[in-house]
Every structure is written in structure tokens, then in C-alpha cells.
Amino acid sequence: MTIPLLWTFLMLTAAGPAGQRPGVWPACGPAAKATTAPMAVATREGHLPPSTQPAAGQFLIAKRSVSDPNFAESVILLLSYSEGGAMGIIINHPTEMRLKSAFPQVQELQKRDDRLFVGGPVSLSSILLLVRAKGRLERAQPIFGDVHVSSSMQVLREVAKGAGKTVRLRAYAGYAGWGTGQLDNEIARGDWLIAPADAASIFDTKSADVWSKLVDRFSVEWTRAPCDRNGPA
């Protein structure tokens, strides 16, 4: 599904420098033996350790050092990842354009006030939908939990007609794409934090706050605590 988008947009790219705050990952004792213990300790300290392996259904969170205007202060939901490349949607770059203006022929949208988001620099004339709904959706691919992705006009009409507290919708122009090894190289270079995706960041958190909350939550320099016979010092 493609539509002409007769508009321009400006992305804010200022990324203020900030130091990482240290976190402690137990290296011994009962906490070290349980696979979930490091996560529990981190949560009590107010931060969570990032993941290390990208996969569909995870967030890529741009580090503070990223200055590329396409991706600075961006949070990307990965839709696919393999040896051949990766694809994702930037979730926190809204435009001033309303979805009803992009699709004037979709009557179900005309009473709604949804904004169109920039999903990435690739194929800006194409639209992808993220839908949060319980149960299976036809013409939609599950990504994580109850969040699905689709490019179907029928899905757009059906969701727009019945959307409410139980069905949520976001529409994105374009996407982010990587060829073989490109994303892995960027991760190795230190451009991205990898973290489990959550629906609240996509559908409920103010777009202006998504990146700052997630980068603060996961930008922790994890170290292993020294041990004595009684456990971590």
C-alpha cells in the first residue's frame, strides 16, 4: 500500500551528552545462580540491563552519541532480524500531518485525530501500521505480545472503525532497513542499546518522552560486583 505524501518534515537531532551511571550485576552468591536474579537486582536500583542480541520484538534505542539526523534520539521497534539484514520502525517521530489527511478516502478516520509518524528514511511513500489488539488479526503479523504490524488498507479501516481502549493504532510512513551485517556493525560500534519492547512506550507514552525514558532506563554501565565468601561485597 502506497500513497503520495505531499508534506515535509523536520527531525530534531540535538542529543545532549550525558554520562552513564554504573549498575551492579552480581557475580556470585545466590543471585548469580538464578538467571533472573541480575534483572531483579537491577530493577530494585531503578534500571534494567539491556539485551545483547537483536531480534524481532525488541527495541533499538539510539545512544546519546548518535548524531545521524535520521536516528538521533530514536527508538526503533525491530520487525525482523536475520543474517540477511533487519527492518524496523522508528516509534517516536510524529509529524504534524493527521492520518485522516493522508487517507481522505477512509471515512472511518475522519472523526479521529491520529498523527502520522515517520517510521524511517526508507520508502517514505509506504505506510506500515502497528496495531495493539487481543486475538488474531487477519492480514497482520504478530511482533510481540498483542502488538501486530500490517500494511493492509482493510486492517486500517477495520481498526479505525473499532479502535478504542481495547484496540490501538499507530501509522508510520517509511521504515528503517539494514543490509547484511550492517546492524551488527552498528551495535558493535556502540550506536544502539537493545531492550525488550513494551506496548506502553509505543501507544501510551508521549513521543517526546519515549527516548529519554528508555535511554535513561537502559543506559547503565553494568559491572560485576566483587565477592567474598558471604556474597557480593
N, C-alpha and C positions, 0 to 999 in steps of 0.2 A: 504494500500500500504506500503510495507516494502522493504528496500534494505539493504545489508550489508555495513556498513560504516567502512572501514579499515583505520582509522586515529585516532589520539589522539589530544586532545586539552587542553589548559590551560586557566583557567579563572583568570582574575586579581581581587583580592579580597580586595585590600587596600582601606579602607574607612576612609578618614580623618575626625576627629571630627570638628564640627563647631556648633556654637550656632544658635538658631533660632532667627529670627528678628520679633519683635512684629508687628502685624497689628491691625487695629481698625475696629470693627464691630458695627455700630451704634445701640444703644438700644432704641432710642426714636426719636421723630420728624418725619418729612415726610419720611425720608429714611427708617425708621424702619417699616413703614406701607406697603411699597411696597416690594413684595417678591424678586424682582430683585435688590433692592437698595443696599444691602450689597455687591453683586457682582460688581456693578458699582463703589462703593467707593473703593473696593479692586483693581479694575483694574487701577484706577487713581493712586494708590500708587505703581503699578507695580507688584502686586501679586494677586493671586486668592485664595479664601477659598477652602479647599478640601471638597470633599463629605464625607458622613458618612456611607453610605450604599453600600456595594459592589453589582455589577450587571454586567451582560454581556455587553460588550461595554465600560467598564471603565478600567482605568489604575490602577494597584497597583504599587506604587513607593516605593522602599525599603528606609527606613530611614537611616540616616548616622550611626546609632548604629548597624545595621545588619551586622554580621560578617560571617554568613554561606557562604562558598565559592560558593555554588550554586546560591545564591540570592543577595550577596552584590553588591551594585550599579546596581541593576537590575530594569527594568521597564517591567511589565507584563501586557499584554492585556488579560483581562478576557473573555473567550469564553462562559462560563456557570457558573451559581451560583444558588444553591438551598439548601434546608435543608440537602440534602444528600451529599453535597460536592461541589467542584468547580474545574474548569480546566482553564488553561490559557497558553499563550506563552510568553516567555521572548523575547522582540523585539530588544534588544541592545547588544547581544553577538555573533558577527560574528566569523566564523572560517576562516582559510586560504584556506579551500577547496572550489573549484569552483563548482557550480551546474552542469556544463557540465561534470565534472569528476565523480560526484555522479551518473549521468544519462547519460553514454556514448551512450546509445541506443536511446536517444531522440535527433534526428537530429536538431530539432528546437532550441536547447540550444547551439549548438556547436559554433555559432558565437557570443554568449553572454558571458558576464564576471561576471554574478551574483555570489555572495558568498552564501555559505550555512551557516545558523545561527544555534546556539544551542537554541532550544526552551524551554528546561528544562531537568531535570535529569531523567524523566520517559520515558521509551521506546525510547531510542535513535536510534533504528533502523527504527523507523517510521517517515514519513515525513508529515508535515502539510504545507499548502500554505495559505498565506494571499494575496489576490488579490484586487486591487483597480480598479473598473470598474463601469461605469454607466450602469444602467439597470440590469435585472435579469440574473444570471449565473446559468446554469444547473449544477447539482452536486456540488453546493456550497451553503453555508449557510450565509445569511447576518448577520453581527455582529453589525455594526453601520454605519450610513451614506452610503457611497458607498464602504465600505470595507467588503469583504467576506472571509470565511475560507473554505478550501476544502482539501481532501486527494486523489483526483481523478487524475490519470495519464492523462486522457483525458483533464482535465482542465489545467494541466501543459503544455501539448502540444499546446493546443489552445492559451493559454495566451502567452507562449514563442514565438509562431509564430507571434502573432499580437501585442505584447507588445510594447509600446512606450509612448508618452506623455499622452495618454488617458487611458492606461491600465498599471498598475504597479504590480510587482510580488516580493514576498519575500518567501523563503522556509526555514523551520525550522525542525531540527532533534530533536525529543522528545518534551515533554511538561511538564508543572508544574501541579501537581494534589494535591488535599486536600480531605480527608475523612470528614465524618460528624463532623461539629463543629471545625475542625482544623483551617481553615482560620479565622473564627470568633475569635478564641482564639488568633491567631497571631495579628490580628487587635487590639483586646482589650489589648494585651501586648505592643502595640505601635511599631510593626515592619513595618507597612505599612501606607502610605498615599493613599487615594482613590481620583481619579480625573477623569473627563471626558476624554475619549480617543480622540486623533486627528490624522488624517491620515498623516499629515506632520511629526510628530515625528517618525512614522513608516517608511515612504518611502522617506523622503527628508532630514531629519536631520542626520548629521554624527553620526554613532553609538557611537563614543567616547564622544559625547556631549549630547546625549539624556538624560541620568540620571542626569547629573549635572544641565542642564537647567530646567528639570521638578522638581527636588528636591528643587532647589532654588526658583522656581516659587510658589510651594505649601507648602514649609516648613515655615509656618508663624504661630506664636503663637497668635491665634485670641483672642482678648479681647473685652468686651463691654465698649464703652465709657460712662463716666458719663454724666448725663443730667442736664440741668436747664430748666426753663420754655421756653427758646428760642431754645432749642435743645441741641445737644451734646456740651460739653464744649470744 
